[in-house]
């Protein structure tokens, strides 16, 4: 999978909070109320932006879930070696995306390679 972390280094302003906008589908845009992919800075206003941490999928593959619990809707399957862009981590799950354009969801941490270092 390609790694497209294209970020406009010089976003053009001015930026204005001009009222409510339609919320994008959370399964296709890496955006929550508290956090968004850094590539969305200047497009969506949230308190925090995260630079994705690419993590490889372990042998046996993984499933991207709509919510961080067993039994949640399965959005897609990842093959061993695929890269998943981690944006946030809970006790058992990583929230992230395959690319800035989705899909977006949760992957169980035991299905992702450990952080190198």
GIVENSUL-V480852 format. One record per residue. RES is the residue in one letter. PHI is phi in radians with two decimals (999 if undefined). OMEGA is omega as a letter, one per 30 degrees, with the letter a starting at -180 (999 if undefined). D_FIRST is the distance of its C-alpha to the first C-alpha in Angstrom with 2 decimals. Layout:
res: {RES:RES}
phi: {PHI:PHI}
omega: {OMEGA:OMEGA}
d_first: {D_FIRST:D_FIRST}
This chain:
res: {X:X:X:X:X:X:X:X:X:X:X:X:X:X:X:X:X:X:X:X:X:X:X:X:X:X:X:X:X:X:X:X:X:X:X:X:X:X:X:X:X:X:X:X:X:X:X:X:X:X:X:X:X:X:X:X:X:X:X:X:X:X:X:X:X:X:X:X:X:X:X:X:X:X:X:X:X:X:X:X:X:X:X:X:X:X:X:X:X:X:X:X:X:X:X:X:X:X:X:X:X:X:X:X:X:X:X:X:X:X:X:X:X:X:X:X:X}
phi: {999:-1.35:-1.81:-1.88:-1.88:-1.06:-2.25:-1.27:-1.18:-2.29:-1.03:-1.58:-1.92:-1.36:-1.80:-2.35:-1.50:-1.81:2.19:-1.14:-2.21:-1.13:-1.36:-1.15:-1.09:-1.15:-1.53:-2.14:-2.22:-1.28:-2.52:-2.17:-1.17:-1.92:-2.68:-2.56:-1.03:-1.00:-1.16:-1.69:-1.05:1.56:-1.92:-2.31:-1.73:-2.43:-1.13:-2.43:-2.12:-2.13:-1.46:-1.11:-1.90:-1.13:-2.29:-1.34:-1.46:-1.22:-0.95:1.76:1.37:-2.71:-2.06:-1.60:-1.86:-1.28:-2.41:-1.49:-2.79:-1.06:1.57:-1.21:-1.00:-1.50:-1.54:-2.92:-1.90:-1.94:-1.56:-0.95:1.60:-1.06:-1.81:-2.05:-1.51:-1.37:-1.97:-2.73:-2.29:-1.85:-1.06:-2.10:-2.23:-1.89:-1.77:-3.11:-2.64:-1.47:-2.76:-1.05:-1.80:1.59:-1.18:-2.13:3.08:-2.00:-2.17:-1.08:-1.03:-1.25:-1.71:-1.99:-1.08:-1.11:-1.13:-1.27:2.56}
omega: {a:l:a:l:a:a:l:a:a:l:a:l:g:l:a:l:a:l:a:l:l:l:l:l:a:l:a:a:a:a:l:l:a:a:l:l:a:l:l:l:a:l:a:a:l:a:a:l:a:l:a:l:a:l:l:l:a:l:a:l:a:l:l:a:l:a:a:l:l:a:l:l:l:a:l:l:l:l:l:l:l:l:l:a:a:l:a:a:l:a:a:a:l:l:a:a:l:l:l:a:l:f:a:l:a:l:l:a:a:l:a:l:l:l:l:l:999}
d_first: {0.00:3.77:6.54:9.26:12.32:14.80:18.14:21.45:23.56:26.70:26.62:29.60:32.24:34.51:32.82:35.08:35.07:36.51:36.40:34.23:31.14:29.36:26.90:23.36:22.00:20.91:18.26:16.42:17.36:17.06:20.82:23.74:27.37:27.13:23.64:20.81:17.60:18.99:17.41:19.98:22.93:25.48:24.37:25.14:27.80:27.41:29.11:26.04:22.62:20.02:17.57:14.47:14.44:11.07:12.04:10.79:11.84:15.09:16.28:17.35:14.43:15.07:16.06:15.47:19.08:20.85:23.30:23.63:25.82:26.08:26.81:24.82:23.11:19.86:17.26:14.47:13.59:10.78:10.78:11.83:9.49:6.68:6.77:9.34:10.99:14.64:17.28:20.33:21.71:24.69:26.65:24.48:21.35:18.53:18.00:14.76:11.80:8.15:8.79:12.26:12.69:12.26:12.71:14.83:16.85:18.04:16.88:19.70:19.68:20.66:17.33:15.47:16.06:18.94:18.84:19.30:22.63}
